[in-house]
Amino acid sequence: MSILHKAKNYVEILFKDKLSSVYFYHNFIHTAYTVNKAEEIMKNTPVSEADQEKVLVALWFHDTGYIECAMNHEERGVEIMKDFLHQENYPEDYIGDVEKLIMATKITYEPQNLLEKIVKDADFSHFAGHDYNDISDALRKEWELTNVKCFSNDEWNAGNLDMLKNRHTFYTDYAKENWEPLKNKNIKKIEKKLEKEAEKKEEKKDNSEGKKEKEKSDRSVDTLFRVTLNNHTRLSDIADSKANILLSVNAIIISVCLSVLIPKLDTPKNSHLILPSFILLLSSVLTIIFAILSTKPNVTKTTFTPQDIANRKVNLLFFGNFQQMLFDDYHNAMKDLIKDRDYIYDSMVKDLYYLGKVLDRKYKLLSITYKIFMAGIIISVLSFGFAFLSL
């Protein structure tokens, strides 16, 4: 296993076990996103393989300090990185280079070389993201829950506009050419938001203070549901991606075995390879089966009566419930749902809960799949080694 795969697995387990759930933004999803963006830059920038590895290792560890505290998290991330690389017997000069790259992610730091520019651009690549609003809302919610600061919509939008327009710049040629235009689009969206908020303020001057507080609370709840649903969806995509990788790898193993190894087993001199080959094929088949099970959709269908809808016992947001309804019945039921905010929230809570149950099943099966694959490879290699030594 390469150092990058080890780093990824190490950080994923670290965040899963030790990172607080209040970190809606600084989590494994953000870390994996920055790594992917760094890879995108380096595919279009002349960087040696050794330097590419340092950049990616630094980005895997750059936010690990959040498991303890947000303040000075870069320094703590450096310590975690050092412990990891020392265990992997990496030299001090290599570790020192990675340390400098992690420290380059400080928001006030000006990068001094190409690698630091790549790290810096990757860490702030979400400024040019199509889902920048959702990512921004996640950071806002994280700061509220960690008592950093609570912002009004105007304060938050103005702060984002100042950051993107005046305080941030992309450094690499690739980011300037490809991401700067997308960042400018997000700047325009924020400016429009500020204009709309100003218009809303004019329209709502006569509203009572209590009504304003209620609307703010509703927006916070809406943001919570949107961000949580987005996290659920991303985690599901990650699980499916891992399962697909295992499917592809084991399909190749089986194909190679059937085309190259199996035809040679009918020769008496190769009889000692029959058992190792069988073990290798069996482990690959089992891995494929469990990988398919982890991605297999499981749609539950229920029957209900109009009285169940009236009593709010039916989640009309899930297609498995309404796919048997007539359109007119569904239309009338949805009109009632839209009028009742509590009913909407109840339905969304049910959606999130059952999505979580699906994710739990996916990751349990995926964990079993990885264990089968790892055990199968180890046993197969040992069997082949024993078979050759016993000749």
C-alpha positions in Angstrom: 0.0 0.0 0.0 1.4 3.4 -1.0 2.0 6.2 1.6 -0.9 8.2 0.1 -3.3 5.3 0.6 -2.0 4.8 4.2 -2.4 8.5 4.9 -5.9 8.6 3.5 -7.0 5.5 5.6 -5.3 6.9 8.7 -7.0 10.3 8.4 -10.4 8.8 7.6 -10.3 6.6 10.7 -8.9 9.5 12.8 -11.8 11.8 11.8 -14.4 9.1 12.2 -13.2 8.3 15.7 -12.1 11.6 17.2 -13.6 14.6 15.2 -16.7 16.2 16.7 -19.9 16.1 14.7 -20.2 19.9 14.9 -17.5 20.3 12.2 -19.8 20.5 9.3 -17.0 22.0 7.1 -13.6 21.0 8.4 -14.1 17.2 8.1 -13.0 14.3 5.9 -15.2 15.4 3.0 -13.4 18.8 2.8 -10.0 17.1 3.2 -10.7 14.6 0.3 -12.0 17.5 -1.8 -8.8 19.5 -1.4 -6.7 16.4 -2.2 -8.7 15.9 -5.4 -8.3 19.6 -6.4 -4.6 19.4 -5.8 -4.4 16.4 -8.1 -6.3 18.4 -10.7 -3.8 21.2 -10.5 -0.8 18.9 -10.7 -2.2 17.1 -13.7 -1.9 20.4 -15.5 1.3 21.7 -13.8 4.9 20.3 -14.2 5.6 18.8 -10.7 7.8 15.8 -10.0 6.2 12.6 -8.5 8.1 13.1 -5.3 6.8 16.6 -4.8 3.3 15.5 -5.8 3.4 13.0 -3.0 4.5 15.6 -0.5 1.7 17.9 -1.5 -1.0 15.2 -1.1 0.4 14.0 2.2 0.3 17.5 3.5 -3.3 18.0 2.4 -4.4 14.8 4.0 -3.1 16.0 7.4 -3.6 19.8 7.1 -6.9 19.9 9.1 -6.3 16.9 11.4 -5.6 19.3 14.2 -9.4 20.0 14.5 -9.7 16.8 16.4 -8.4 18.8 19.4 -9.1 22.5 18.7 -9.6 24.9 15.9 -7.1 27.4 17.2 -3.6 26.7 15.9 -4.8 23.5 14.3 -2.0 23.6 11.7 0.6 23.1 14.4 -1.3 20.2 15.9 -1.8 18.7 12.4 2.0 18.9 11.9 2.5 16.8 15.1 0.0 14.2 13.9 1.7 14.1 10.5 5.1 13.6 12.1 3.9 10.8 14.3 2.5 9.1 11.2 5.6 9.5 9.0 8.0 8.5 11.8 6.1 5.2 12.1 6.5 4.8 8.3 10.3 5.5 8.7 10.4 8.6 6.5 13.5 10.8 6.7 13.5 14.1 8.6 14.1 16.2 5.5 11.0 14.7 3.9 8.9 15.4 7.0 10.3 18.9 7.2 9.1 19.6 3.6 5.6 18.3 4.4 5.5 20.4 7.6 6.2 23.6 5.6 3.4 22.7 3.2 0.9 22.2 6.0 1.9 25.5 7.6 1.4 27.2 4.2 -2.4 26.6 4.6 -2.6 29.3 7.2 -5.0 31.9 5.9 -2.6 34.8 6.3 0.4 33.0 4.8 1.8 34.1 1.4 3.2 31.1 -0.5 6.9 31.2 -1.4 7.2 28.4 -4.0 5.1 26.4 -6.5 4.3 23.6 -4.0 3.0 26.0 -1.4 0.9 27.8 -4.1 -0.6 24.4 -5.1 -1.5 23.6 -1.4 -2.9 27.1 -0.9 -5.1 27.0 -4.1 -6.4 23.5 -3.3 -7.4 24.5 0.2 -9.4 27.4 -1.1 -10.6 25.8 -4.3 -14.2 25.8 -3.0 -14.3 29.5 -3.7 -14.7 28.5 -7.3 -17.1 25.6 -6.6 -20.6 25.3 -8.1 -21.8 24.4 -4.6 -20.1 27.3 -2.9 -23.3 28.4 -1.2 -23.8 25.1 0.5 -20.1 24.8 1.5 -20.3 28.4 2.9 -23.5 27.6 4.9 -21.7 24.5 6.3 -18.8 26.7 7.6 -21.3 29.2 9.0 -23.1 26.5 10.9 -19.8 25.1 12.2 -18.7 28.5 13.5 -22.1 28.9 15.2 -22.0 25.5 16.9 -18.3 25.9 18.0 -19.1 29.4 19.4 -16.7 31.2 17.0 -19.4 33.7 16.0 -23.0 34.0 14.9 -23.7 36.0 11.8 -26.7 37.7 10.3 -27.3 37.1 6.6 -25.9 40.6 5.8 -22.8 40.1 7.9 -22.1 36.6 6.5 -22.6 37.7 2.9 -20.6 40.8 3.3 -17.8 38.9 5.0 -17.8 36.3 2.2 -17.7 39.1 -0.4 -14.8 40.8 1.2 -12.9 37.5 1.5 -13.4 36.5 -2.2 -13.1 40.0 -3.7 -10.3 41.6 -1.6 -8.5 39.1 0.6 -8.1 36.0 -1.6 -6.2 35.3 -4.7 -5.3 32.2 -6.7 -1.6 31.6 -7.2 -1.1 28.8 -9.7 -1.5 29.5 -13.4 -4.0 26.6 -13.7 -6.2 28.1 -10.9 -6.0 31.6 -12.3 -7.1 30.4 -15.7 -9.8 27.8 -14.8 -11.0 28.8 -11.3 -10.8 32.5 -11.2 -13.8 32.9 -13.6 -15.9 30.6 -11.5 -14.9 32.5 -8.3 -16.0 35.7 -10.0 -19.4 34.1 -10.7 -19.8 33.3 -7.0 -18.8 36.9 -6.2 -21.7 38.1 -8.4 -24.1 35.7 -6.7 -23.1 37.1 -3.3 -23.5 40.7 -4.5 -27.0 39.8 -5.7 -27.8 38.3 -2.3 -26.8 41.5 -0.6 -29.0 43.5 -2.9 -31.9 41.2 -2.3 -31.3 41.3 1.5 -31.3 45.1 1.3 -34.6 45.0 -0.6 -36.1 42.6 2.0 -35.1 44.9 4.8 -37.0 47.7 3.2 -40.1 45.6 2.8 -40.0 44.2 6.4 -39.4 47.4 8.4 -42.9 47.1 9.9 -42.5 43.4 11.0 -42.3 42.7 14.8 -39.0 41.6 16.4 -40.5 38.2 17.3 -41.4 37.5 13.7 -37.8 38.2 12.6 -36.4 35.8 15.3 -38.7 33.1 14.0 -37.7 33.6 10.4 -34.0 33.5 11.4 -34.6 30.2 13.4 -36.4 28.7 10.4 -33.5 29.6 8.1 -31.1 27.9 10.5 -33.2 24.8 10.5 -33.4 24.8 6.7 -29.6 25.2 6.5 -29.2 22.3 9.0 -31.4 20.0 6.9 -29.7 21.0 3.6 -26.2 20.6 4.9 -26.9 17.3 6.6 -28.6 15.9 3.5 -25.7 17.0 1.4 -23.3 15.2 3.8 -25.4 12.1 3.6 -25.3 12.2 -0.2 -21.5 12.7 -0.3 -20.9 9.9 2.1 -23.1 7.6 0.0 -21.2 8.6 -3.2 -17.9 7.9 -1.4 -19.1 4.4 -0.4 -20.3 3.6 -3.9 -17.0 4.8 -5.3 -15.0 2.5 -3.0 -17.3 -0.4 -3.9 -16.8 0.2 -7.6 -13.0 0.3 -7.2 -13.2 -3.1 -5.5 -15.5 -4.5 -8.2 -13.1 -3.3 -10.9 -10.0 -4.7 -9.2 -11.4 -8.1 -8.5 -13.0 -8.4 -12.0 -9.5 -7.8 -13.4 -8.0 -10.5 -11.0 -10.7 -13.0 -12.1 -10.2 -12.2 -15.7 -6.4 -12.7 -15.5 -6.8 -15.9 -13.6 -9.3 -17.4 -16.0 -7.3 -16.4 -19.1 -3.7 -17.1 -17.9 -3.6 -19.2 -14.8 -6.5 -21.7 -15.0 -5.6 -23.1 -18.4 -2.2 -24.2 -17.1 -3.6 -26.1 -14.1 -4.5 -29.2 -16.1 -0.7 -30.0 -16.4 0.5 -32.3 -13.6 3.6 -30.2 -12.9 1.3 -27.3 -12.0 -1.0 -29.2 -9.7 0.5 -27.5 -6.7 -1.1 -24.2 -7.9 -4.7 -25.5 -7.8 -5.4 -24.7 -4.2 -3.8 -21.2 -4.2 -5.7 -20.3 -7.4 -8.9 -21.5 -5.9 -8.4 -19.4 -2.8 -7.6 -16.3 -4.9 -10.7 -16.8 -7.1 -12.9 -17.5 -4.1 -11.8 -14.3 -2.3 -12.3 -12.2 -5.5 -15.8 -13.6 -6.0 -16.8 -13.0 -2.4 -15.4 -9.5 -2.6 -17.5 -8.8 -5.7 -20.6 -10.2 -4.1 -20.3 -8.0 -1.0 -19.4 -5.0 -3.0 -22.5 -5.5 -5.1 -24.6 -5.9 -1.9 -23.2 -2.6 -0.5 -24.4 -0.7 -3.6 -27.6 -2.6 -4.2 -30.6 -0.3 -3.8 -33.1 -1.3 -1.2 -36.5 0.5 -1.8 -39.2 -0.2 0.7 -42.8 0.1 -0.4 -45.7 0.6 2.0 -49.5 0.8 1.7 -51.5 3.4 3.5 -55.0 4.9 3.6 -56.2 8.5 3.2 -56.6 8.6 6.9 -52.9 7.8 7.4 -52.1 10.9 5.3 -54.5 13.0 7.3 -52.8 11.8 10.5 -49.3 12.6 9.2 -48.2 8.9 9.2 -46.9 9.0 5.6 -43.7 10.5 4.3 -44.8 12.0 1.0 -41.2 13.0 0.2 -40.1 9.4 -0.4 -41.0 8.0 -3.8 -41.5 4.5 -2.5 -44.6 5.7 -0.6 -46.3 7.8 -3.3 -45.5 5.9 -6.5 -48.7 3.9 -6.2 -50.9 7.0 -5.6 -53.0 8.7 -8.3 -51.7 12.1 -9.3 -54.8 14.0 -8.0 -54.5 12.3 -4.6 -50.8 13.0 -4.4 -51.3 16.6 -5.5 -53.9 17.3 -2.8 -51.8 15.6 -0.2 -48.7 17.7 -1.1 -50.7 20.9 -0.9 -51.6 20.0 2.6 -48.0 19.2 3.4 -46.7 22.5 2.0 -49.2 24.4 4.2 -48.0 22.6 7.4 -44.3 23.4 8.3 -44.2 20.9 11.1 -45.4 18.2 8.7 -42.6 19.2 6.4 -40.0 19.0 9.1 -41.3 15.6 10.3 -41.0 14.3 6.7 -37.5 15.6 6.3 -36.5 14.1 9.7 -37.8 10.7 8.5 -35.9 11.1 5.2 -32.6 11.8 7.0 -33.1 9.0 9.5 -33.7 6.3 6.8 -30.8 7.7 4.7 -28.6 7.2 7.7 -29.8 3.6 8.1 -28.9 3.0 4.4 -25.5 4.6 4.9 -24.9 2.4 8.0 -25.8 -0.7 5.9 -23.5 0.4 3.1 -20.5 1.1 5.3 -20.9 -2.2 7.3 -21.0 -4.2 4.1 -18.1 -2.2 2.7 -16.1 -2.9 5.8 -16.7 -6.6 5.4 -15.8 -6.4 1.7 -12.4 -4.8 2.5 -11.7 -7.4 5.2 -12.5 -10.2 2.7 -10.4 -8.7 0.0 -7.4 -8.1 2.4 -7.6 -11.5 3.9 -8.0 -13.2 0.5 -5.0 -11.4 -0.9 -2.8 -12.3 2.1 -3.9 -16.0 2.2 -3.5 -16.3 -1.6 0.0 -14.9 -1.5 1.0 -17.1 1.4 -0.5 -20.2 -0.4 1.4 -19.5 -3.6 4.6 -19.0 -1.6 4.0 -22.2 0.3 3.2 -24.1 -3.0 6.4 -23.0 -4.6 8.6 -23.7 -1.5 7.1 -27.2 -1.2 8.2 -28.2 -4.7 
